[in-house]
Amino acid sequence: MKVVDQEIVSVTFWPEDPVAACAGAARTCYQSHCQQSEEAFLRRLIKQGHESVIEHAGMTVRLITDRGITHELVRHRLASYSQESTRYCNYTASRFGDGITVIRPTGIAPDSEAAAVIRAACEAADTAYAKLIDMGVSPQIARAVLPTCLKTEIVVTANLREWRHVFSLRCDKAAHPQMCALMRELLRRAWEHLPWAFFDLAATYLTEDECDA
């Protein structure tokens, strides 16, 4: 069994020029050709709550996290998901390292008693899963013993308006700590690339240290 940290593998924005795509769509609404820059124009519309125009651009991300976090993430309906399947992946195979991989939990010291309890439970699940596979049980049935902290990889695509909605819920202090940490890092990257689309959310949810990271 391996223990790894969750991570953001990649972030891709589309189309090639999101600013032009969204500003062009917005100017269609107003038949406007004002002297404001495209980014300033879009910031003003976002402040006014006219966010439909930023649905013409989006972001695709590849994440490594645990299945508990992806269970929450896929509740956001206006997005597309492609996720590692426990039905078809046999974690006893050599390409998976001959055992399951789990995500290190957020908010628990690695050398604490709580961490030891979680690790013991995961090791027991790993042993049970391997035993079921050896007995001829298919991966899709054997997965019943796998832990919620099982590592999974997921690709998520959504338009910018939906990502704003995701960040507004999942970066809040009421969110699960592990989800919050993952989404705040993703918000930081999104804000760095498209500051006009996420300026207000960055100001609300990111600390100065996060902004300077």
C-alpha positions in Angstrom: 0.0 0.0 0.0 1.2 3.5 -0.9 0.3 6.8 0.7 0.5 10.0 -1.5 -0.7 13.6 -1.3 -3.5 14.9 -3.5 -2.4 17.2 -6.3 -3.4 19.2 -9.3 -1.8 17.5 -12.3 -2.7 19.9 -15.0 -4.9 22.9 -15.8 -6.0 23.9 -19.3 -8.0 26.9 -20.4 -10.2 27.1 -23.5 -10.7 28.5 -26.1 -7.2 29.8 -27.0 -8.2 33.3 -26.1 -10.9 33.2 -23.3 -10.9 37.0 -22.9 -11.8 37.6 -26.6 -14.4 34.9 -26.6 -16.2 36.2 -23.5 -15.9 39.9 -24.3 -17.0 39.3 -27.9 -20.1 37.4 -26.6 -20.8 40.2 -24.1 -20.5 42.9 -26.7 -23.1 41.0 -28.8 -25.6 41.4 -26.0 -25.1 45.2 -25.8 -23.9 45.8 -29.3 -21.3 47.7 -27.4 -17.9 48.9 -28.6 -16.9 51.1 -25.7 -13.4 52.2 -25.0 -12.9 49.9 -22.0 -10.4 47.1 -22.3 -11.9 43.6 -22.7 -10.8 42.6 -19.3 -12.1 45.7 -17.6 -15.4 45.2 -19.5 -15.7 41.6 -18.2 -14.8 42.5 -14.7 -17.6 45.1 -14.7 -20.1 42.6 -16.0 -19.1 40.1 -13.3 -19.5 42.7 -10.6 -23.0 43.4 -12.0 -23.8 39.7 -11.8 -24.0 39.3 -15.6 -22.0 36.0 -15.6 -23.7 34.2 -18.5 -21.2 35.7 -20.9 -18.3 33.9 -19.3 -19.9 30.5 -20.1 -18.2 30.8 -23.5 -14.8 29.9 -22.0 -13.8 27.3 -19.5 -11.2 25.2 -17.8 -10.2 21.5 -17.8 -8.3 20.1 -14.9 -6.8 16.8 -14.0 -6.7 16.0 -10.3 -5.4 13.3 -8.1 -7.4 13.1 -4.8 -9.4 10.6 -2.9 -12.8 9.2 -3.8 -14.5 11.0 -0.9 -13.5 14.3 -2.4 -14.6 13.3 -5.9 -18.0 12.2 -4.5 -18.5 15.8 -3.5 -17.0 17.3 -6.6 -19.3 15.4 -9.1 -22.3 16.8 -7.3 -21.7 20.0 -9.4 -24.0 19.2 -12.3 -22.9 21.6 -15.0 -19.6 19.9 -15.7 -18.1 16.9 -17.5 -16.2 14.2 -15.6 -13.9 11.3 -16.5 -12.8 9.3 -13.5 -10.6 6.3 -12.8 -12.9 3.3 -12.5 -12.8 0.9 -9.5 -14.9 -1.5 -11.6 -12.2 -2.1 -14.1 -9.0 -1.2 -12.4 -7.4 -4.2 -10.6 -5.2 -2.7 -7.9 -3.3 -5.9 -7.4 -1.8 -5.5 -10.9 1.9 -4.5 -11.2 1.0 -1.3 -13.0 -0.7 -0.1 -9.8 2.2 -1.1 -7.6 0.7 -4.4 -6.5 -1.6 -2.8 -4.0 -3.9 0.2 -3.4 -2.8 3.8 -3.1 -4.5 6.1 -0.6 -4.4 9.9 -0.1 -2.8 11.3 3.0 -5.6 13.0 5.0 -5.6 16.7 5.5 -5.6 18.1 9.1 -4.1 15.0 10.8 -0.4 15.0 11.8 1.4 12.1 10.0 2.9 10.8 13.2 -0.3 11.0 15.3 -2.3 8.2 16.8 -5.2 9.1 14.5 -3.0 8.8 11.4 -1.9 5.3 12.7 -5.5 4.2 13.1 -6.3 5.3 9.5 -3.2 3.6 8.1 -4.1 0.4 9.9 -7.6 0.5 8.5 -6.3 1.1 5.0 -3.8 -1.7 5.2 -6.6 -4.1 6.3 -8.6 -3.0 3.3 -5.6 -3.6 1.0 -5.2 -7.1 2.4 -8.9 -7.9 2.1 -9.0 -6.6 -1.4 -6.0 -8.7 -2.5 -7.5 -11.8 -0.8 -10.8 -11.3 -2.7 -9.0 -10.9 -6.0 -6.9 -14.1 -5.3 -10.2 -15.9 -4.6 -11.4 -15.0 -8.1 -13.7 -12.2 -7.1 -13.9 -9.5 -9.9 -12.5 -6.0 -9.2 -16.0 -4.5 -9.4 -17.1 -6.7 -6.5 -13.9 -6.6 -4.5 -14.0 -2.8 -4.5 -16.6 -3.1 -1.7 -13.8 -3.2 0.8 -11.9 -0.2 -0.5 -11.6 2.9 1.7 -13.0 6.3 0.9 -9.5 7.7 0.9 -8.5 5.5 -2.1 -6.5 7.6 -4.5 -8.4 8.4 -7.7 -7.6 10.5 -10.8 -10.3 12.6 -12.4 -10.6 15.0 -15.3 -13.1 17.9 -14.9 -14.3 20.3 -17.6 -16.6 23.2 -16.9 -17.2 26.7 -18.1 -15.9 29.6 -16.1 -19.2 30.5 -14.6 -19.5 27.0 -13.2 -16.0 27.1 -11.8 -16.9 30.3 -10.0 -19.8 28.5 -8.4 -17.6 25.6 -7.4 -15.0 27.9 -5.9 -17.6 29.9 -4.0 -18.8 26.7 -2.2 -15.6 24.6 -2.0 -13.2 27.3 -1.0 -15.3 28.4 1.9 -14.3 27.5 5.5 -17.4 25.4 5.8 -16.1 23.0 3.0 -14.3 19.8 3.8 -10.7 20.7 4.7 -9.2 18.5 2.0 -11.6 19.8 -0.6 -10.9 23.4 0.5 -7.2 22.9 0.2 -7.5 21.5 -3.3 -9.9 24.1 -4.6 -8.0 27.0 -3.1 -4.9 25.9 -4.9 -6.9 25.5 -8.1 -8.5 28.9 -7.6 -5.0 30.4 -7.2 -3.9 28.9 -10.5 -7.1 30.0 -12.3 -6.8 33.5 -10.9 -3.1 33.8 -12.0 -4.1 32.9 -15.5 -7.4 34.7 -15.8 -7.5 37.4 -13.1 -10.5 39.2 -14.6 -12.6 36.0 -14.1 -11.7 35.3 -10.5 -10.5 38.6 -9.0 -13.3 38.8 -6.4 -13.0 35.1 -5.3 -9.3 35.4 -5.0 -9.7 38.4 -2.7 -12.2 36.5 -0.6 -10.6 33.1 -0.3 -6.9 33.4 -0.8 -4.4 34.7 1.7 -1.5 37.0 0.8 0.9 34.0 1.1 -1.3 32.0 -1.3 -1.4 34.8 -3.8 2.4 35.1 -3.7 3.0 31.4 -4.0 
